[in-house]
Amino acid sequence: MHSLFKILPDDFFSPLVYSMREHYSELLRIYYKKFMEFPGGVEKELLVAAFEQYFDSIPAESIISAENDLVESDIDVFYEKTSRGLASRSLRRLIKCGWLSEEILIDFTPIINITAYAKPFYEVIFSLTEGTSVEYESHIVTIYSSLCGESVKENGHLSVLSAHSETRKLIDSLKVLSQNIKTYIQELHDYSGEVKDVLHIHYDLYMDQIIDKAYNRMKTSDNLSRYRPRIIQSINTLSGDDEWLNRFGRKFADIKNRPEETGKRDLLKLLNEIKEDLRSLDPIITEIDDKNRRYSGISTEKIKSNLYSDDSLESKIKTIVDSISDGSIDSGEINHRMFTLKYSDLKSLYSRKKKQSVEYILKSSEPDQFEIEKNETELKLRIQKQLNPEKISAFLDSRCSEKTTCADELVDDMDSFVRMLYAAVYAESRVFPYSVKWGDKEIFTGKFKFKEHWFIKNEKQDQ
């Protein structure tokens, strides 16, 4: 096993340590968002422009001290003192430290790519700064598709590996949610402040970070109860199929570079681990429910203790009123402005307020049916591997009879709409056989709405 710093460059973490660390972390986040749009690499000019836009958006005084950072003295001591100059300088430093790499395409276009060892760090930075909305459904659906679909009959070893990975991700996501609730419980328990602050912590912070982004998704989804029995049934069937185990056990051993006789055993072990992990979900979910109830209970007690504490204004007023009523304080000695009623009518009688039913705070909003249909179609096409650049290029070839084709001519159903969206993203890259030209109008065709654009077949692809 290699040491971490045998893999990473010596100054890999230096951009996140010194005076420019806040700016470099933001630049890395900006790059990673671009990289997810252009997985083949981001054009250097496009990235420098994005960095320049970031430096234009912040006050100049916030980076003056960083310009004199001695640690960066080896990176362009003399450079153009502009936002673009600073953007180019920052890009060169990130390349030097190993976060990015630069390559030149055959048409001499410089492309900025991600380094393999840096990718996990990008994912952490992005999830921490952007926040994560955990999609438990996607994990369980992927497991079901891998083990209960046709792929398990054709590439069983790969399907089991995919299902095993998604199962671990599902377990990890639930454990992280449980730990996050525990952290909030401890922070709320240790906090002593006013009622308004406790309400802010509960209904703003906790509801946003825990309930809305994770807990609601876990509780409102029925995918677990729907798919788990079918997945376990499929695992039992596969585990008893010696022909299937022998066939894909050999392939599993090949890709793992292990002896052939161990392949079947290792494949069976993964299937059993998937089954046991799925059965272990119920105790974890029960623990999460218990912790959520504990948090709500502690929050309520905090509010009560603040409202009815002897130090609170409400409590002091109640004590004075009680003392006046039982005669321990002479009402004439203080200007309390409380007097006996000379007469009473209907308006002066106390009436108890009716208890209003409180809506369930965890109730989820009505789902967008269009988004649901689009996401389902996209997931189906991803599983069928129909959204890669080659397949999207073939889709355009079949629909674009002219050199320039308007996008609304390509859309007739949700399937073609999703492909059109991917085509627009791929067409932004110079290595794609089509380019895209954007207009200003909004296009409405049926239930679909998108910005006006045209796909243009590149000349060099025709030659």
C-alpha positions as CSV (number, residue, x, y, z in Angstrom):
1,M,0.0,0.0,0.0
2,H,1.4,3.4,-1.0
3,S,1.7,6.3,1.3
4,L,-0.6,9.2,0.4
5,F,2.4,11.6,-0.2
6,K,4.0,9.1,-2.5
7,I,1.0,9.7,-4.8
8,L,0.3,13.4,-4.3
9,P,2.8,16.2,-5.2
10,D,4.6,17.7,-2.3
11,D,2.9,21.1,-2.6
12,F,-0.5,19.7,-3.5
13,F,-2.3,21.2,-0.5
14,S,-0.4,24.5,-0.5
15,P,-3.2,26.4,-2.4
16,L,-5.6,25.6,0.5
17,V,-3.2,26.5,3.3
18,Y,-1.9,30.1,2.7
19,S,-3.5,33.5,2.3
20,M,-5.2,32.7,-1.0
21,R,-6.9,29.5,0.3
22,E,-10.4,30.9,0.3
23,H,-10.0,32.1,-3.3
24,Y,-8.3,28.9,-4.5
25,S,-11.1,26.7,-2.9
26,E,-13.6,28.8,-4.8
27,L,-11.6,28.5,-8.1
28,L,-11.5,24.7,-7.6
29,R,-15.3,24.7,-7.1
30,I,-15.8,26.8,-10.3
31,Y,-13.5,24.4,-12.3
32,Y,-15.3,21.3,-11.1
33,K,-18.7,22.7,-12.1
34,K,-17.2,23.4,-15.6
35,F,-15.7,19.9,-15.6
36,M,-19.1,18.3,-15.0
37,E,-20.4,20.2,-18.0
38,F,-17.5,19.2,-20.2
39,P,-16.2,15.9,-19.0
40,G,-13.7,15.7,-21.8
41,G,-11.9,18.7,-20.5
42,V,-12.5,22.5,-20.2
43,E,-11.0,24.8,-22.8
44,K,-8.3,27.0,-21.2
45,E,-9.8,30.3,-22.5
46,L,-13.2,29.4,-21.1
47,L,-11.7,28.5,-17.7
48,V,-9.6,31.7,-17.5
49,A,-12.7,33.8,-18.3
50,A,-14.6,32.1,-15.5
51,F,-11.7,32.7,-13.0
52,E,-11.5,36.3,-14.2
53,Q,-15.3,36.8,-13.6
54,Y,-14.8,35.5,-10.1
55,F,-12.0,38.0,-9.3
56,D,-14.1,40.8,-10.8
57,S,-16.9,39.9,-8.4
58,I,-14.8,40.3,-5.1
59,P,-13.5,43.5,-3.5
60,A,-9.9,44.3,-4.6
61,E,-8.8,44.8,-1.0
62,S,-9.7,41.2,-0.1
63,I,-6.8,39.9,-2.2
64,I,-4.1,42.6,-1.9
65,S,-2.4,40.8,1.0
66,A,-2.4,37.5,-0.9
67,E,-0.5,39.1,-3.8
68,N,2.6,39.5,-1.6
69,D,2.4,35.9,-0.3
70,L,6.0,34.6,-0.2
71,V,4.9,31.1,-0.7
72,E,3.7,32.0,-4.2
73,S,6.9,33.9,-5.1
74,D,7.9,31.1,-7.5
75,I,4.8,31.6,-9.6
76,D,5.0,34.8,-11.7
77,V,6.4,37.3,-9.2
78,F,5.8,39.9,-12.0
79,Y,2.4,39.5,-13.6
80,E,-0.3,41.8,-15.0
81,K,-2.1,43.4,-12.0
82,T,-5.6,42.8,-13.4
83,S,-8.3,40.2,-12.8
84,R,-7.3,38.4,-15.9
85,G,-3.7,38.4,-14.9
86,L,-4.5,37.0,-11.5
87,A,-6.8,34.4,-13.0
88,S,-4.0,33.2,-15.3
89,R,-1.6,33.2,-12.4
90,S,-3.9,31.1,-10.2
91,L,-4.5,28.6,-13.0
92,R,-0.7,28.1,-13.5
93,R,-0.3,27.5,-9.7
94,L,-3.1,24.9,-9.6
95,I,-1.5,23.1,-12.6
96,K,1.9,23.3,-10.9
97,C,0.5,21.9,-7.6
98,G,-1.2,18.9,-9.4
99,W,-4.8,19.9,-9.1
100,L,-5.1,20.4,-12.9
101,S,-3.3,19.2,-16.0
102,E,-3.0,20.9,-19.4
103,E,-3.0,19.2,-22.8
104,I,-3.1,20.4,-26.4
105,L,-5.5,18.9,-28.9
106,I,-4.7,18.2,-32.5
107,D,-6.3,21.5,-33.5
108,F,-4.0,23.3,-31.0
109,T,-6.8,24.0,-28.5
110,P,-5.4,24.0,-24.9
111,I,-7.6,21.8,-22.6
112,I,-7.5,21.8,-18.8
113,N,-8.3,18.4,-17.3
114,I,-8.6,17.0,-13.9
115,T,-5.9,14.8,-12.4
116,A,-6.9,11.3,-11.3
117,Y,-5.6,11.7,-7.7
118,A,-7.3,15.1,-7.3
119,K,-10.8,14.0,-8.2
120,P,-11.9,12.7,-4.7
121,F,-10.8,16.1,-3.2
122,Y,-12.9,18.0,-5.8
123,E,-15.9,15.9,-4.8
124,V,-15.4,16.8,-1.2
125,I,-15.0,20.5,-1.8
126,F,-18.0,20.6,-4.1
127,S,-20.3,18.7,-1.7
128,L,-19.2,20.9,1.3
129,T,-19.6,24.2,-0.5
130,E,-22.7,23.4,-2.6
131,G,-24.5,21.2,-0.1
132,T,-25.8,17.8,-0.9
133,S,-29.4,16.7,-1.5
134,V,-29.1,12.9,-0.9
135,E,-31.0,10.9,-3.5
136,Y,-31.6,7.5,-1.7
137,E,-34.0,6.5,-4.5
138,S,-31.2,6.5,-7.1
139,H,-29.1,4.1,-5.1
140,I,-31.8,1.5,-4.7
141,V,-33.0,1.9,-8.3
142,T,-29.5,1.3,-9.6
143,I,-29.1,-1.8,-7.4
144,Y,-32.5,-3.1,-8.8
145,S,-31.5,-2.4,-12.4
146,S,-28.2,-4.1,-12.0
147,L,-29.4,-7.3,-10.4
148,C,-32.9,-7.7,-11.8
149,G,-32.5,-6.4,-15.3
150,E,-31.1,-8.0,-18.5
151,S,-27.5,-6.7,-17.7
152,V,-27.0,-9.3,-15.0
153,K,-27.5,-12.1,-17.7
154,E,-25.0,-10.6,-20.1
155,N,-22.4,-9.0,-17.8
156,G,-23.2,-10.5,-14.4
157,H,-19.8,-9.8,-12.8
158,L,-20.0,-6.1,-13.7
159,S,-23.6,-5.8,-12.5
160,V,-22.7,-7.3,-9.1
161,L,-19.8,-4.9,-8.7
162,S,-22.1,-2.0,-9.5
163,A,-24.8,-3.1,-7.2
164,H,-22.3,-3.8,-4.4
165,S,-20.9,-0.2,-4.8
166,E,-24.4,1.4,-4.8
167,T,-25.4,-0.6,-1.7
168,R,-22.3,0.7,0.2
169,K,-23.1,4.2,-0.9
170,L,-26.7,3.8,0.4
171,I,-25.5,2.5,3.7
172,D,-22.9,5.3,4.0
173,S,-25.5,8.0,3.2
174,L,-27.8,6.7,5.9
175,K,-24.9,6.5,8.4
176,V,-23.9,10.1,7.5
177,L,-27.4,11.3,8.1
178,S,-27.6,9.5,11.4
179,Q,-24.2,11.1,12.5
180,N,-25.4,14.6,11.3
181,I,-28.5,14.4,13.4
182,K,-26.4,13.3,16.4
183,T,-24.1,16.4,15.8
184,Y,-27.2,18.7,15.8
185,I,-28.5,17.1,19.0
186,Q,-25.2,17.7,20.8
187,E,-24.9,21.3,19.5
188,L,-28.6,22.0,20.6
189,H,-28.0,20.4,24.0
190,D,-24.9,22.5,24.6
191,Y,-26.6,25.7,23.4
192,S,-28.0,28.3,25.8
193,G,-29.7,31.2,24.2
194,E,-33.0,33.0,23.5
195,V,-36.1,31.3,22.2
196,K,-35.8,33.0,18.8
197,D,-32.3,31.5,18.4
198,V,-33.5,28.0,19.3
199,L,-36.3,28.4,16.8
200,H,-33.8,29.6,14.1
201,I,-31.6,26.6,14.8
202,H,-34.5,24.2,14.5
203,Y,-36.7,25.5,11.8
204,D,-34.1,27.2,9.6
205,L,-30.8,25.3,10.0
206,Y,-32.0,21.8,11.0
207,M,-35.0,21.7,8.7
208,D,-33.0,22.9,5.8
209,Q,-29.9,20.8,6.2
210,I,-31.4,17.6,7.6
211,I,-35.1,17.4,7.1
212,D,-35.5,18.9,3.6
213,K,-32.3,17.6,2.1
214,A,-32.2,14.1,3.5
215,Y,-34.8,12.9,6.0
216,N,-37.9,13.7,3.9
217,R,-36.4,11.9,0.9
218,M,-35.7,8.9,2.9
219,K,-39.2,8.8,4.5
220,T,-41.3,9.7,1.5
221,S,-39.7,7.2,-0.8
222,D,-41.3,3.8,-1.1
223,N,-38.5,2.5,-3.3
224,L,-36.9,0.5,-0.5
225,S,-40.0,-1.4,0.4
226,R,-40.9,-1.9,-3.2
227,Y,-37.6,-3.1,-4.6
228,R,-35.8,-4.8,-1.7
229,P,-37.8,-8.0,-1.8
230,R,-37.3,-8.4,-5.6
231,I,-33.6,-7.7,-5.2
232,I,-33.1,-10.3,-2.5
233,Q,-35.1,-12.8,-4.5
234,S,-32.9,-12.2,-7.5
235,I,-29.8,-12.6,-5.3
236,N,-31.0,-15.9,-4.0
237,T,-31.7,-17.1,-7.6
238,L,-28.3,-16.1,-8.8
239,S,-26.5,-17.6,-5.8
240,G,-28.1,-21.0,-6.6
241,D,-27.3,-20.9,-10.3
242,D,-23.9,-22.7,-10.6
243,E,-23.7,-22.2,-14.4
244,W,-24.1,-18.4,-13.9
245,L,-21.6,-18.4,-11.0
246,N,-19.0,-20.3,-12.9
247,R,-19.3,-18.2,-16.1
248,F,-19.1,-14.8,-14.5
249,G,-16.8,-16.0,-11.7
250,R,-14.1,-16.5,-14.3
251,K,-14.7,-13.0,-15.7
252,F,-14.7,-11.5,-12.3
253,A,-11.3,-13.2,-11.6
254,D,-9.9,-11.8,-14.8
255,I,-10.8,-8.2,-14.1
256,K,-9.6,-8.5,-10.5
257,N,-6.4,-10.3,-11.6
258,R,-7.0,-13.2,-9.2
259,P,-6.8,-17.0,-9.6
260,E,-9.7,-18.4,-11.6
261,E,-10.8,-20.7,-8.8
262,T,-11.4,-17.8,-6.4
263,G,-13.7,-15.9,-8.8
264,K,-16.9,-17.8,-8.1
265,R,-16.3,-17.6,-4.3
266,D,-15.6,-13.9,-4.4
267,L,-18.7,-13.2,-6.6
268,L,-20.9,-15.2,-4.2
269,K,-19.4,-13.2,-1.3
270,L,-20.3,-9.9,-2.9
271,L,-23.9,-11.1,-3.5
272,N,-24.2,-12.2,0.2
273,E,-22.8,-8.8,1.4
274,I,-25.4,-7.0,-0.7
275,K,-28.2,-9.1,0.7
276,E,-27.0,-8.6,4.3
277,D,-26.5,-4.8,3.8
278,L,-30.1,-4.4,2.5
279,R,-31.4,-6.3,5.5
280,S,-29.4,-4.1,7.9
281,L,-31.1,-0.9,6.6
282,D,-34.1,-1.2,9.0
283,P,-32.1,-0.8,12.2
284,I,-30.3,2.2,10.8
285,I,-33.5,3.9,9.7
286,T,-35.1,3.2,13.1
287,E,-32.1,4.8,14.8
288,I,-32.4,7.8,12.5
289,D,-36.1,8.1,13.4
290,D,-35.3,7.9,17.2
291,K,-32.6,10.6,16.9
292,N,-35.0,12.9,15.0
293,R,-37.6,12.5,17.7
294,R,-34.9,13.2,20.3
295,Y,-33.9,16.3,18.5
296,S,-37.5,17.6,18.4
297,G,-37.9,16.7,22.1
298,I,-34.8,18.6,23.2
299,S,-35.7,21.6,21.0
300,T,-39.2,21.7,22.6
301,E,-37.7,21.5,26.1
302,K,-35.2,24.2,25.4
303,I,-38.1,26.5,24.3
304,K,-40.2,25.6,27.4
305,S,-37.3,26.2,29.8
306,N,-36.6,29.6,28.3
307,L,-40.2,30.6,28.3
308,Y,-40.9,29.5,31.9
309,S,-37.5,30.2,33.4
310,D,-37.5,32.4,36.6
311,D,-35.2,34.8,34.7
312,S,-37.5,35.4,31.8
313,L,-39.8,38.4,31.5
314,E,-42.9,36.2,31.2
315,S,-42.0,34.5,34.5
316,K,-41.5,37.7,36.3
317,I,-44.8,39.1,35.2
318,K,-46.6,35.9,36.3
319,T,-44.9,36.1,39.7
320,I,-46.0,39.7,40.2
321,V,-49.6,38.9,39.3
322,D,-49.7,35.8,41.6
323,S,-48.3,37.9,44.5
324,I,-50.9,40.6,44.0
325,S,-53.8,38.1,43.8
326,D,-52.8,36.3,47.0
327,G,-52.2,39.6,48.9
328,S,-48.5,39.2,49.5
329,I,-48.0,42.5,47.7
330,D,-50.2,45.5,48.3
331,S,-51.6,46.6,45.0
332,G,-51.4,50.2,46.1
333,E,-47.7,50.1,46.5
334,I,-46.9,49.6,42.8
335,N,-48.2,51.2,39.6
336,H,-49.2,47.9,38.0
337,R,-52.1,49.4,36.0
338,M,-54.2,46.3,36.7
339,F,-57.7,47.1,38.1
340,T,-60.9,45.3,39.1
341,L,-63.6,45.3,36.3
342,K,-66.5,47.7,37.0
343,Y,-68.7,45.7,34.7
344,S,-68.3,42.8,32.2
345,D,-69.8,42.1,28.8
346,L,-69.2,39.5,26.1
347,K,-66.0,41.2,24.9
348,S,-64.4,41.0,28.3
349,L,-65.0,37.3,28.9
350,Y,-62.1,35.0,28.3
351,S,-62.6,32.4,25.7
352,R,-60.2,29.6,25.2
353,K,-58.7,29.5,21.7
354,K,-59.5,26.4,19.8
355,K,-56.5,24.2,19.3
356,Q,-55.6,24.3,15.6
357,S,-54.3,21.2,14.0
358,V,-50.7,21.7,13.1
359,E,-49.8,20.5,9.6
360,Y,-47.2,17.8,9.5
361,I,-43.9,19.6,9.2
362,L,-42.3,16.9,7.2
363,K,-44.9,17.0,4.5
364,S,-43.2,17.1,1.1
365,S,-44.1,19.5,-1.6
366,E,-46.1,18.3,-4.6
367,P,-43.6,16.7,-7.1
368,D,-43.1,18.3,-10.5
369,Q,-44.5,15.6,-12.9
370,F,-42.5,17.0,-15.8
371,E,-39.3,16.8,-13.9
372,I,-40.2,13.2,-12.7
373,E,-40.8,12.1,-16.3
374,K,-37.6,13.8,-17.5
375,N,-35.5,12.2,-14.7
376,E,-37.0,8.8,-15.4
377,T,-36.3,9.1,-19.1
378,E,-32.7,10.3,-18.5
379,L,-32.1,7.4,-16.0
380,K,-33.5,4.9,-18.6
381,L,-31.2,6.3,-21.3
382,R,-28.2,6.3,-19.0
383,I,-28.8,2.6,-18.2
384,Q,-29.1,1.9,-21.9
385,K,-25.8,3.9,-22.5
386,Q,-27.6,6.2,-25.0
387,L,-26.3,9.5,-23.7
388,N,-22.6,9.3,-24.5
389,P,-21.1,11.7,-27.2
390,E,-21.1,9.0,-29.9
391,K,-24.8,8.1,-29.4
392,I,-25.8,11.7,-29.2
393,S,-23.8,12.5,-32.4
394,A,-25.7,9.6,-34.2
395,F,-29.0,11.0,-32.9
396,L,-28.2,14.4,-34.5
397,D,-27.0,12.7,-37.7
398,S,-30.4,11.0,-38.0
399,R,-32.4,14.2,-37.4
400,C,-30.3,16.9,-39.0
401,S,-30.8,16.7,-42.8
402,E,-29.4,20.2,-43.3
403,K,-26.1,21.8,-42.3
404,T,-28.0,23.9,-39.8
405,T,-31.0,22.6,-37.9
406,C,-33.2,24.4,-35.4
407,A,-33.4,22.5,-32.0
408,D,-37.3,22.6,-32.0
409,E,-37.2,20.3,-35.1
410,L,-35.6,17.6,-33.0
411,V,-38.1,17.4,-30.2
412,D,-41.2,15.3,-30.4
413,D,-41.2,13.4,-27.1
414,M,-39.4,13.3,-23.8
415,D,-36.8,10.9,-25.1
416,S,-35.7,13.3,-27.9
417,F,-36.0,16.2,-25.5
418,V,-33.4,14.7,-23.1
419,R,-31.1,13.8,-26.1
420,M,-31.4,17.4,-27.3
421,L,-30.3,18.7,-23.9
422,Y,-27.2,16.5,-23.9
423,A,-26.5,17.5,-27.5
424,A,-26.4,21.2,-26.6
425,V,-23.9,20.4,-23.8
426,Y,-21.7,18.3,-26.0
427,A,-21.9,20.8,-28.9
428,E,-20.1,23.4,-26.7
429,S,-16.9,21.4,-27.0
430,R,-14.7,21.7,-30.1
431,V,-14.2,18.0,-30.4
432,F,-17.9,17.3,-31.0
433,P,-18.9,17.0,-34.7
434,Y,-21.6,19.6,-34.2
435,S,-21.5,23.1,-32.8
436,V,-24.4,25.1,-31.3
437,K,-25.6,28.7,-31.9
438,W,-27.8,30.2,-29.2
439,G,-30.6,32.7,-29.8
440,D,-32.5,35.0,-27.5
441,K,-36.1,33.7,-27.7
442,E,-37.8,31.1,-25.6
443,I,-39.1,28.1,-27.6
444,F,-42.4,26.4,-26.6
445,T,-43.3,23.2,-28.4
446,G,-45.9,21.1,-26.7
447,K,-45.0,20.7,-23.0
448,F,-41.4,21.5,-23.7
449,K,-39.7,24.9,-23.1
450,F,-36.1,25.8,-23.9
451,K,-33.9,28.6,-25.2
452,E,-33.8,29.0,-29.0
453,H,-30.7,27.4,-30.5
454,W,-29.4,25.7,-33.7
455,F,-27.1,22.7,-34.3
456,I,-24.5,23.3,-37.0
457,K,-22.5,20.4,-38.5
458,N,-18.8,21.1,-38.4
459,E,-17.1,21.4,-41.8
460,K,-14.1,19.2,-40.9
461,Q,-16.5,16.4,-40.1
462,D,-17.8,16.3,-43.7
463,Q,-14.4,16.1,-45.3
